[in-house]
């Protein structure tokens, strides 16, 4: 449905996007995961036709996505990172403006506004100025404003920044329902838990480069270890930790020791060694690999840095 081929975008000496190629299938819920400044918003603005790449091409169903191609851009909905609403106007007035910009009029526009406000539980506040809304309410209204014209591709650029947990879950539920109904969604975030919950496929970006691409299981399979085991650094575990170091590196963080279980190794041998040194199973905390760990492995830094 959407193709990016060797797309590069620079801002002066800064390369915000560096030769990114990507294909999005119809009906996907695709995630762009990376820290602030990774190139996620630049990618979104290029797909939306708000900016032109310095090199490379973008197409939607075979049509070029450029600022000049209005028909292709009309098939998109954009939820920007910064809320794009008129504070002094009501929810109803805001949606009327956005609907009219897409050519909606009369009974059809009124019906879509009613449907949108009901979907995000704002029908009872429809005539109140947006400036009286909470941050979560504004985010939900910002979301349905991008869907009034029923686009075939929705771009969500970090749509939950500054949102309370209840509103965040409401946004997740809303987007998942729309995706199940057939809407293709591209969702950028620096929260790995959001990408893990929502996205059928994830692209990990940093410093303008696409470092990895795949389903969650495919991405985690790229790690050289399968599991991570933590236990306390105490006199009782000292001999065990020394013996364990012969199987692989044992890292220390303050009073906690961390051992990354190599791919293909058997947990039974680990616990047999622990039993031999008198360390009970309850002393260990067992953790599965995470996207945070993969990002650190690929880039040498955490998502929050």
N, C-alpha and C positions, 0 to 999 in steps of 0.2 A: 504493500500500500504506500509506504513512505520509504524513500531511498536517499541517503546521504552518501556522496562519493567523494572521498579525499577532500573534505571541507576544511578550509583554513580561514581563520579570522584574526587579524591583528589590530591592536589599538596602539599606534606608534611603535615603540620598541617591544611592547608586550604582545606575545602570541597567546591569545585567549583560547583558540582552538587550533589544533595542529594535525591536519590531515586525517580527520575522523571519517570513517566509513561505517555505515549502519543501515540495516533494513528492518522495518517494522511491519509485521503482518497484520492484516485486518483482524480486529477483535482482540488484539493483544492488550495486556496491561503491563506496559514496559516502564521500568524504573531506571533513572539516571542517578547513581549514588556517588557522592563525593563531597568534600568539605567546601566551605565558602571559598570562592575564587577558583574553583576547579574548572569552570567552563560550562556549567550547567545552564545558567541563564543566557549565556551567549548562544548556546545550541538552541534553546527555546526561541530566542528572538530571530534567529536565522530561519528556523522552520516556519515561524509566524509571518515571515516576510517583512519584519520591522528593520532588518539590516541585510546587507548584501555581503556574501563571502568574498574574501580576496581571491580565493581560488576554490575549485571544486563545484559540484552541482547538488541541488536538492530537487526532488520531484515527488509529487503526490498523485498517485494513479496515472503516472506517465506525464503529468503536466508540470512544467517548471514552477518551483516556488520562489517567486521574486516579488519585490515590492510592487512591480508593475502588473503582475498577474492577479487582478482582483477576483476573478472567478475561482481560482484555486484557493486563494486566501479565505474566500467566503465559506469554504467547506471546513474551516478550522474554528475552534473555540479556544480562547486563551484566558487562563486564570493567572494573572501576574503575581509576582511575589509581593509587590506593594499593592494594597487595596485600591482599586480603581472605581470609586463611587463618588457621587456628589453628596457631600456631608449634609448640606442644608435641605436636600430633597428627601422625600419619603422613599421607602422601598418600591412602592407602586410607581412613583414617578421615575425612579432610576431605571426600572425594568422597561417602562414604556419608552424611554429614550433609546436604550440599547436595542429593543425590539424594532423600533422604527428605523434605526440605522441599518438593520438587515432587511428592511422592506416589509416588515409585518405591520398590519393595520387592522382596525375594526374588531370584529368578534373573535377572529383568530388570535390576535394579539392579547385580548383580554383573557381568553381561555388559557393561553400559555402562561400568562402572568399568574393567574389563579393556581394553575398546576404547579408552577415553580415555587410559589410561596408556601403552598401546602407541603411540598416535598421536603422543604428545609425548615418546616415548623415556624414560619414567620407570618402566617396569614393574619394573626391577631394584632401584629404590629405593622401592618402594611402601610398605614398612613402616618406613622411616626417618622420624624427626621432620622436619617441614618446616623447622625452624630450622637443620638441618644442610645444607640445600640452598643452592646458589648463587643469586644474584639472578635469573639467566636461568631456572633450573629452577623457581623460585617463580612467575615470570611465566607459564611454560608451564602449570603446574598451575592457576594462577588462571584461565587461558583456558579449559581444558577443564571447570573447575567450572561455568562459565557455559553450557556446551553439553550437560550431561548430560540435561536434559529436552527436548533437541532443539527449541529455539525457532525461530520463523520469521524473527526479526529479532535480530541480534547487535549490541550497542553496545560498541565498543572505545574507551575513553577513554585515549588515550596509553599503549598497553599495552607499549611498549618502553623506557620511561624507565629509565635505569640498566642497560640490558641490553648484554652483550658482543655483538660482531658475529656470532658463530656462532649464539647463541641468537636474535638478531634475525632472521637469515635463516631459522631454523627456524620462527619464528612467522609470518613472511611466507609461507613455503611452505605451512604448515598452513592459514592463512586463505584463501589463493588456491585451495587444493584444495576447501575448504568452500564457497567462493563458486561455483566451477565446478559443484559438486553442487547448487546452487540456493539456498544460504543468502544472505539479504540482510544486508549488513553496513554499518554506519555507523562510520567510523573517524576519530577526531580526532587531530591531530598538529601539532607545530610544525616538523617536519622535512619540507622540501619534497621531498627525495628519496624519502621514504616515500609521500607523496601521488602523486608522479609514477609510481612503480613500481606501486602497488596499485590506485589508484582510477580507475574508469571515468568518474566525474564528480566535480568538486571545487567546494566552496563556500569562498570566502575570507572570513573573519570577522575583525573587529577592533573593539574598543570596543563590542561588543554588536550590531554591524550586519553584515549580509550584503552585502559590497561587490561580489562577482562570483560567477557560478555558470555552470558548463558543463564540457565536456570539456577536456582539456589544450590541444588545438589551438584550441578556441573561446576559451579564456581568453587564450592568448598572442596571438591575433589582435587583442585589445583594445589591445595596445601600439602606440604610434605609430611604432615602428621594427621592422625585421625581424631585423637582425643587429647585433652590436657588434664593432668591430675595435679591438684594442689594438696600440700600437707604442711604442717607446722615444723619449723626448724627448732628442734628441741634435742637435748641429750639422748632421749629415747629413740629418735629417728636418725641420729648422726651416722651410725654404722650402715643403716639401710640406704641412706642417701649416697654414701661413698660407694657402696656396691652398685647402686642404680646408675651412677655416673659412668659405669663401664658400658651401659647399654645406650647411653645418649646424654646430652647436656642436661644438667639440673640447674635451673636458674634460681636465683634468690632475690626476693623483693621484701625488704625489711625482715620480718620473722616468718615469711612464707616461702616454701620451696615449690617450684613448678617444673613438672616433667611433661614434655610433649611426646606422646606415644607415636613411634614411627609407623608409617603405613605398612600394613601386613603383619605387624607384631601381635602377639597374643596376650590378652589381658591376664590370662591364667598364669603366665610366667611372671608377670608383675606381682600379682597377689601371692604367688608361691614364694617369691623372694621376700616380700613383706612379712609373710608368716614365719619364714626362716629367721628373720631378725626381730620377731616378736612385736611387729607393728600391726595393730588390728585394722580391719577394713574400715571401721568407723572413723579412722584418722584421716581418710582421704575424701576430697571433694572432686567429683568427676564432672568435667565440662566438655560439651560438644564444641566443635569448631564454629566460629561465627564470621559474619562478614567483616566485623571490626578486625578480627585476626587476619583475615585474608587481605584487607586493605593495608594493614601494617606490613604483611609479608611482601606485597607487591610494590609498595611505595616507600617503605621505611619510616612511615609516620602514621599517627592515628587519624581518624576522621575528624577529631575535634581540633587538631593542630592547625 
